Amino acid sequence: MEAEKIDEAADATIEEAQSLSDGFDIITDLSGFKPPSPEAAKPIKRAQGQLKEMGVDRVVRVVDDETNQVVLTAFERRSRDVGYSGETADTVAEAERLLEKDEAKGYAD
């Protein structure tokens, strides 16, 4: 994904999250996502920090066989840098089931 598209997606995510109440959950579908350039990764970390400040609670990342492990590791490292951790799921439906549970590893600190 190009840096410009990642920046637009980060902005759109923040804009949509502004209408949510504190304690909202996020499902991020990383299926097939390839590592972005270092420049393109900056808006991802910016958005993660803003989401934490806005009150994100639980995060589940959807991954598949095509999701690059570097991507998953980078998302987790950056989210921990701003104060939260995420879980992983194989499908969006599985991610939704994880969020229906009372406890999950993806709580914000």
Secondary structure, DSSP 8 states (H G I E B T S, - for coil): --HHHHHHHHHHHHHHHTTS-TT--EEEE-TT-----HHHHHHHHHHHHHHHHHT--BEEEE--TTS-HHHHHHHHHHHHHHTB--EEESSHHHHHHHHHSS--TTBB-
